[in-house]
Amino acid sequence: MIIKADRQTYLRDHLVMAAIGAGGATLALVYLQTGDVWVGMVGALAAIGLRGWYMASEELNVIWEISDGALRAPSRVLPLSKIAEVRTILSAVQVIAQDGNKYLIKYQADPKSTAAEIRAMLPHA
């Protein structure tokens, strides 16, 4: 099973972050009674937009794979028998190992479905 990040979900998540950041920054500037409250909105939108553009090539190219009894990603291998829990967090799937380490499979179009597929492959499922 191959698990990849979804571009539309990546863009949607960044738009939500930008909206929350713009609102928060604007409210902070209103609370501080500065005259230039528009700077908060512009700054937050620019910062999240730049981050999204800069990180897209890295985040969207992460490929997780379940094969040979393990969950694999670049520089990470977790045997399926060592997975304690699989849950969703917004558009991500969090995999928790028995030793407490956590792995985040980000930007899933249908995180509940991805989590269910991983759970179904677990040996103790």
N, C-alpha and C positions, 0 to 999 in steps of 0.2 A: 504494500500500500504506500503510495506517494502522497505527501501532504505539502501543499505549497500555499504561500500567501496569496490573497486575492487583491488585485489592484483596486477594484472599486471599493472594497472595504477599507483599504489603506487610505484612499482619498477621502472617504466619508469620515473616518476616524480623525483625520487631520482637520477637516472642516469643522467637526464638533469641537476639537481642541482649540481651534482658532476662535470660534464663537465664544466659548467659555473664557478663554484668555482675554479676548477683546472686552467682553462684559466686565470681567473681574478687574482688569487694568483701568477701565473707564470709571468703574465705581470707586476704586481706590483713589483715583485722581479727584473725583467729585468729593469724596470724604475729606481729602487733604485740602480741599478748596483751592485747587490750582485753576488758573484761567484757561489752560490748554488741555481740556479733557479729551479732545480728539486724538491727542498723541498716544494715549493708552490703546485706543482701538487700532490705530495705524501700526503702532509698534508691535502689538500682539499678533496681528495678522501677518505682518512682515516676518516676525520671528518664527512663527509656526509654518508659514509658507516656505521659508528658507530651509528650515529643518526638514520638512517633508520632501522638498526637492533634493536636498543633500543626502538624506538617508534612504531614499527610494531604491536606488540600485542595490544597496546592501540588504535592506529588509525584504524586498520582493524576490530576491534570489536565494533566500534560505529555503532549503528543501529538507524536509523531514521524511524519513522512510522507515517503515516497519518491515524488516526482513530478518530471516535467520533467528527469530526469537528475540529481537531487540528493536528498540526505538533508536534511530540514528539520525544525527544531524552533524554539520561540520564540527569536528573536534568534540563531539559528545556521543556516547553510546550508553544506553540504559537497557539492560535486559528486561524483557517484559515481566519476568518473574519477580523483579525488584520494584515494580510499580505498586504503590499502596493506594493511590487515589487519582482519579481524573475528573476535573471539573471545569466549568466555563467561567470566564471573567470577561464580560462585555463581548468583544469579537475575538477573544483569545481562548485557547485551551491550556489549562495548567495541569501538568503532570507532576505528581508528587511521588518521589521515591521513598522506599521504606526507611532510608537513612536520613530523610528530611530534606534532601536536595529537591529544588523545584525547577521545572523546565517549562518555558512559556512558548507555545506555538501560536504566533501572533497573526492577526489579520485574516481570520477565517470567515468565509462568506456565511457558513452555517456551522458555528462552533458546537452547537448541541449535537449535530449529526457527526461531526469529526470526533467529539468525545465519545459518543456511542460506538462508533466504529473501533476506536482504540480499546474501549472497555470490552467489546466483543472478542478482541484478539488476545486478551489476557488469559493466561493459563488457569487462573482461579475464577474466571468469569462465570 
